[in-house]
Amino acid sequence: MASITSRSTTSPSVSASSAVLSTKDSDPQTDDSQTIRFTKVQDLFNRIDHTNGDSLTVTNVSPTHFTEIQREREKREKQGRRYRFRDYDSNSRILIITITTGLHEELHKPLYNEFVGQIREMGLKKGWRDIGSATLPGQQGQSGKEGDSTGGPKPQRAGKGTWPTLVIEAGFSQTLGQLHLTMKRWFSMSNHEVKIVLLSKFDGTTILLERWEEEMAVRPGATTTRHSLQHPTPVLRQSITITQNATTNPISYSVTRGALVLSFRLLFLRDPGPSEGDLVFGVQELEEYAEDVWAQV
């Protein structure tokens, strides 16, 4: 990537006490203007083919309908796959489809590739599994998820159907509220085996990166001494914004709140050894990442 002139500021990570995600987030049916009601499989794929955004929310999808949709997708994959099923919940009958445009892919792939490159530099190439967008099974009526970029350590997460420790989800036509719901379901559907969810949201003027983890919280009214009443709660650990200044020559980018950092312990489920440590996406790398994102607009 080319060198970029920029200005950057640094501030502490978001306070965990003030950034616990509310359970009253917006319903995805009202959050996303790209929402349709399922009628026929052919009508659905015609709509996918003519959608300009990177997401489509489909309601009224029964388990039988979902099986029919999967079969049709398998046929179309042979002609080149342009989408994946981000989330399907058979209880609510809601299917969220990601349309893999160039802009959508640029929002998540460079981030994941940078971290994988650092893993290799630590000599851990054989200790990491790229799970990618593999379909992962849900629990009790929840029929599964496909992420944008995902991965986890070997041998702990090497088996078929095992959950990643790292998930990166991106979006530009989706609202931040919908991405938050997606993040929450990664934690809950994996039975909290997912350890870090990184969100990348682009609105045309700003890239917002959010790093979410979980911590134990006590339900209201419960005593702190009763461990059985504690439950993991998503907490925003880091929020980074990147903006473009098109008035400079060359165009510059401003990164607020510094480098993006991922915990080695959470990714690999162990303490770091010699020459190992947290994975850091520095300010310069974030500037270059932003340049490539804006190039897709």
Order of alpha helices (4+ residues) and beta strands (2+ residues): beta-alpha-beta-alpha-beta-alpha-beta-beta-alpha-beta-beta-beta-beta-alpha-beta-beta-beta-beta-beta-alpha-beta-alpha
